[in-house]
Amino acid sequence: MASGGMRMIENMLAQLPASERKIAEYILEHPRDVVNGTVSELGSRAGTSGAAVIRLCKSLGLQGYQDLKVRIAADLAKPAEPGYRDIEPGESFEAIVQKTTSNSIQSLRDSAEIINYETLRQAVDAMLRADNVHFFGIGASHIIAMDAQQKLLRINKGATAFTDAHLVASLIVNAKPDDLFFCISNSGETPEVIKALSLARESGVKTISLTRYGQSSVAALADIRLYTSSYSTEAPFRSAATSSRLAQLFMIDILFLSMATAQYEKTVGYIDKTREAIQFLKR
């Protein structure tokens, strides 16, 4: 059963219009009212309207109120989770290991819950059809881009990963009809990525974005939008490209393995050949 309704609301809360935020806050405090009530009942209890409830579902990227009910019902059935825990001055190594492990696992679970499987299918299909996939990210996001490039090159899929915006612009304007531009920005507001995406749109290049969940300039410009979870009350040190980076790598792994299973025999053959080539270099 699909879950993640509460997580979606938590991620989007600060970005919602006032009427939708009012409903969202009510849901977080009274989730069982969603499961047991109608649209109009929820709107009335939250002090707004049924129409605002429907708008909230749309803002969350859900198919409707029933989708929200199913997800929240699944959330309520799950055992309590520990949440994110920040480090403190003078932490022991043991405590740091435990908190880092817990935060990382929580980040992966949260991101898994908000995956839209139809969008994931579209992204995998686009990557399988592409002649080349051009990955672009700045700073910590470039690490994710390089990991994605390395994975695709090992299965004989053309891929690039540059940080130089001028090179990326050159790739975009000279892209083949079936090339794909895949941009990565945790905030969704990285200026260089926004400009590159705008150029890709003007040039007619198909695009995929990977950002934290919610509305952003990067996601708004992309044809296909993938997300990781980024709950606003997470531990402050988590913003330093720790668990969020793992969530991005997690999404790249999902895309890679989805591509692999769609062309399993070919992928196994390419992996075997690249493994042999690497072993040859080590002799």
C-alpha positions as CSV (number, residue, x, y, z in Angstrom):
1,M,0.0,0.0,0.0
2,A,1.3,3.5,-0.9
3,S,2.3,5.6,2.0
4,G,4.2,8.9,2.5
5,G,1.2,11.3,2.7
6,M,2.4,12.8,6.0
7,R,5.9,13.1,4.7
8,M,4.7,14.9,1.6
9,I,2.8,17.4,3.7
10,E,5.8,18.0,6.0
11,N,8.0,18.6,3.0
12,M,5.6,21.0,1.3
13,L,4.2,22.8,4.3
14,A,6.2,26.0,4.1
15,Q,5.5,26.4,0.4
16,L,1.7,26.0,0.5
17,P,-0.8,28.9,0.1
18,A,-2.5,30.0,3.3
19,S,-5.7,28.0,2.8
20,E,-3.9,24.8,1.8
21,R,-1.4,25.2,4.7
22,K,-4.3,25.5,7.1
23,I,-5.6,22.1,6.0
24,A,-2.1,20.6,5.9
25,E,-1.5,21.7,9.5
26,Y,-4.8,20.2,10.6
27,I,-4.0,16.9,8.9
28,L,-0.6,16.7,10.6
29,E,-2.4,17.2,14.0
30,H,-5.5,15.0,13.2
31,P,-4.5,12.5,10.5
32,R,-7.3,10.1,11.4
33,D,-9.8,12.7,10.3
34,V,-8.6,12.3,6.8
35,V,-9.0,8.5,6.8
36,N,-12.5,8.7,8.4
37,G,-13.9,11.8,6.7
38,T,-15.0,13.3,3.4
39,V,-13.5,16.2,1.5
40,S,-16.1,18.6,2.7
41,E,-15.9,17.3,6.3
42,L,-12.1,17.8,6.4
43,G,-12.4,21.3,4.8
44,S,-15.0,22.3,7.5
45,R,-13.0,21.0,10.4
46,A,-9.9,22.8,9.2
47,G,-11.9,26.0,8.9
48,T,-11.6,26.3,5.1
49,S,-13.3,24.5,2.2
50,G,-13.5,21.2,0.3
51,A,-12.1,23.0,-2.8
52,A,-9.0,23.9,-0.8
53,V,-8.6,20.2,0.1
54,I,-8.6,19.2,-3.5
55,R,-6.1,22.0,-4.3
56,L,-3.8,20.6,-1.6
57,C,-4.0,17.1,-3.1
58,K,-3.0,18.7,-6.5
59,S,-0.1,20.6,-4.9
60,L,1.2,17.4,-3.3
61,G,1.2,15.7,-6.7
62,L,-1.5,13.2,-5.7
63,Q,-4.2,11.8,-7.9
64,G,-7.0,13.0,-5.5
65,Y,-8.4,12.8,-2.1
66,Q,-8.7,9.1,-2.1
67,D,-4.9,8.8,-2.9
68,L,-4.2,11.0,0.2
69,K,-6.5,8.9,2.4
70,V,-4.8,5.7,1.3
71,R,-1.3,7.1,1.9
72,I,-2.2,8.5,5.4
73,A,-3.9,5.3,6.4
74,A,-0.7,3.5,5.5
75,D,1.4,6.0,7.5
76,L,-0.8,5.5,10.6
77,A,-0.3,1.7,10.3
78,K,3.5,2.0,10.3
79,P,5.5,1.7,13.6
80,A,6.9,5.0,15.0
81,E,10.1,6.2,13.4
82,P,13.0,7.8,15.4
83,G,13.3,10.9,13.1
84,Y,16.4,12.9,12.5
85,R,18.9,13.5,15.2
86,D,21.6,16.2,15.1
87,I,25.1,15.9,16.6
88,E,26.0,17.8,19.7
89,P,29.3,19.3,21.0
90,G,31.7,16.6,22.3
91,E,29.7,13.7,20.9
92,S,31.3,10.3,21.3
93,F,32.3,8.3,18.2
94,E,29.7,5.7,19.1
95,A,26.9,8.3,19.2
96,I,28.0,9.8,15.9
97,V,28.0,6.4,14.2
98,Q,24.5,5.7,15.6
99,K,23.0,9.1,14.6
100,T,24.6,9.0,11.2
101,T,23.2,5.5,10.6
102,S,19.8,6.5,11.8
103,N,19.6,9.7,9.8
104,S,20.8,8.0,6.6
105,I,18.2,5.2,6.9
106,Q,15.5,7.7,7.7
107,S,16.4,9.8,4.6
108,L,16.2,6.7,2.3
109,R,12.9,5.6,3.8
110,D,11.4,9.1,3.5
111,S,12.6,9.4,-0.2
112,A,11.2,5.9,-1.0
113,E,7.8,6.9,0.3
114,I,7.4,9.9,-2.0
115,I,8.4,8.2,-5.2
116,N,5.8,8.6,-8.0
117,Y,6.1,5.3,-9.9
118,E,4.6,6.6,-13.1
119,T,7.2,9.5,-13.2
120,L,9.9,6.9,-12.4
121,R,8.8,4.8,-15.4
122,Q,8.9,7.9,-17.6
123,A,12.4,8.7,-16.4
124,V,13.7,5.2,-17.0
125,D,12.1,5.0,-20.5
126,A,13.7,8.4,-21.4
127,M,17.1,7.2,-20.2
128,L,16.9,3.9,-22.1
129,R,15.9,5.7,-25.3
130,A,18.5,8.5,-25.0
131,D,21.6,8.4,-27.2
132,N,23.5,10.4,-24.5
133,V,22.5,11.5,-21.0
134,H,24.2,14.7,-19.9
135,F,24.3,15.1,-16.1
136,F,24.8,18.5,-14.5
137,G,25.1,19.5,-10.9
138,I,27.1,22.0,-9.0
139,G,29.1,21.4,-5.8
140,A,27.9,18.3,-3.9
141,S,25.4,17.6,-6.7
142,H,28.3,17.1,-9.1
143,I,29.4,14.1,-7.1
144,I,26.0,12.6,-7.8
145,A,26.3,13.5,-11.5
146,M,29.7,11.7,-11.7
147,D,28.3,8.6,-10.0
148,A,25.5,8.5,-12.5
149,Q,27.9,9.0,-15.4
150,Q,30.1,6.2,-14.2
151,K,27.2,3.8,-13.9
152,L,25.8,4.5,-17.4
153,L,29.2,4.3,-19.1
154,R,29.7,0.8,-17.7
155,I,26.6,-0.3,-19.5
156,N,27.6,1.3,-22.8
157,K,25.2,4.3,-22.5
158,G,26.7,7.6,-23.5
159,A,27.0,10.0,-20.6
160,T,28.7,13.2,-19.5
161,A,29.1,15.0,-16.2
162,F,30.6,18.5,-16.3
163,T,30.6,21.4,-13.8
164,D,31.7,24.0,-16.4
165,A,28.5,25.8,-17.4
166,H,30.0,26.9,-20.7
167,L,30.7,23.2,-21.7
168,V,27.2,22.2,-20.6
169,A,25.7,25.0,-22.7
170,S,27.7,23.8,-25.7
171,L,26.5,20.2,-25.1
172,I,22.9,21.4,-24.9
173,V,22.9,23.5,-28.1
174,N,24.7,20.7,-30.0
175,A,22.6,17.9,-28.5
176,K,21.2,15.1,-30.7
177,P,17.4,14.7,-31.0
178,D,17.4,11.8,-28.6
179,D,19.9,13.3,-26.0
180,L,18.7,13.8,-22.5
181,F,19.7,16.6,-20.0
182,F,19.6,15.4,-16.4
183,C,20.0,18.2,-13.8
184,I,20.6,17.7,-10.1
185,S,20.1,20.3,-7.5
186,N,19.0,19.5,-3.9
187,S,17.6,23.1,-3.3
188,G,16.1,23.3,-6.8
189,E,17.3,26.9,-6.9
190,T,21.0,26.6,-8.2
191,P,21.4,29.5,-10.6
192,E,23.6,27.7,-13.1
193,V,21.3,24.7,-13.2
194,I,18.2,27.0,-13.8
195,K,19.9,28.8,-16.7
196,A,21.1,25.5,-18.2
197,L,17.6,24.1,-18.0
198,S,16.1,27.2,-19.5
199,L,18.6,26.8,-22.4
200,A,17.6,23.1,-22.8
201,R,13.9,24.0,-23.0
202,E,14.6,26.7,-25.6
203,S,16.7,24.1,-27.6
204,G,14.0,21.4,-27.4
205,V,16.2,19.0,-25.3
206,K,14.2,16.6,-23.1
207,T,15.0,17.1,-19.4
208,I,14.9,15.4,-16.0
209,S,15.4,17.0,-12.7
210,L,16.3,15.6,-9.3
211,T,15.6,18.0,-6.4
212,R,14.2,17.8,-2.9
213,Y,10.5,17.4,-2.8
214,G,8.4,20.5,-3.3
215,Q,8.0,23.4,-5.7
216,S,11.3,24.9,-7.1
217,S,12.6,26.7,-10.2
218,V,14.5,23.7,-11.4
219,A,11.6,21.2,-11.0
220,A,9.2,23.7,-12.7
221,L,11.4,23.8,-15.8
222,A,12.0,20.1,-16.2
223,D,9.9,17.7,-18.3
224,I,10.3,14.8,-15.8
225,R,10.6,15.6,-12.1
226,L,12.2,13.2,-9.6
227,Y,12.4,14.0,-5.9
228,T,14.2,13.1,-2.6
229,S,12.7,13.9,0.8
230,S,13.8,17.0,2.6
231,Y,11.7,17.5,5.7
232,S,12.3,21.1,7.0
233,T,12.8,20.0,10.6
234,E,15.7,17.7,9.9
235,A,18.9,18.0,11.9
236,P,20.8,21.2,10.8
237,F,24.0,19.3,10.1
238,R,22.1,17.2,7.6
239,S,22.1,20.1,5.2
240,A,25.8,19.7,4.8
241,A,25.3,17.2,2.0
242,T,25.2,14.1,4.3
243,S,21.9,12.2,4.3
244,S,20.6,14.3,1.4
245,R,23.5,13.2,-0.7
246,L,22.8,9.5,0.1
247,A,19.1,10.0,-0.9
248,Q,20.3,11.4,-4.3
249,L,22.6,8.5,-4.8
250,F,19.7,6.2,-3.8
251,M,17.6,7.6,-6.6
252,I,20.4,7.2,-9.1
253,D,20.8,3.6,-8.0
254,I,17.0,3.0,-8.5
255,L,17.2,4.5,-12.0
256,F,20.3,2.4,-12.9
257,L,18.8,-0.8,-11.6
258,S,15.5,-0.2,-13.4
259,M,17.4,0.3,-16.6
260,A,19.4,-2.8,-16.0
261,T,16.4,-5.0,-15.4
262,A,14.7,-3.7,-18.5
263,Q,17.7,-4.9,-20.6
264,Y,19.1,-7.5,-18.3
265,E,21.1,-9.7,-20.7
266,K,22.7,-6.7,-22.4
267,T,23.5,-5.1,-19.0
268,V,25.2,-8.3,-17.7
269,G,27.2,-8.5,-20.8
270,Y,28.4,-4.9,-20.6
271,I,29.2,-5.2,-16.9
272,D,31.3,-8.4,-17.5
273,K,33.2,-6.7,-20.3
274,T,34.0,-3.6,-18.3
275,R,35.0,-5.7,-15.3
276,E,37.4,-7.6,-17.4
277,A,38.8,-4.4,-18.9
278,I,39.4,-3.0,-15.4
279,Q,41.1,-6.2,-14.2
280,F,43.3,-6.0,-17.3
281,L,44.5,-2.6,-16.2
282,K,45.4,-4.0,-12.8
283,R,47.7,-6.8,-14.1
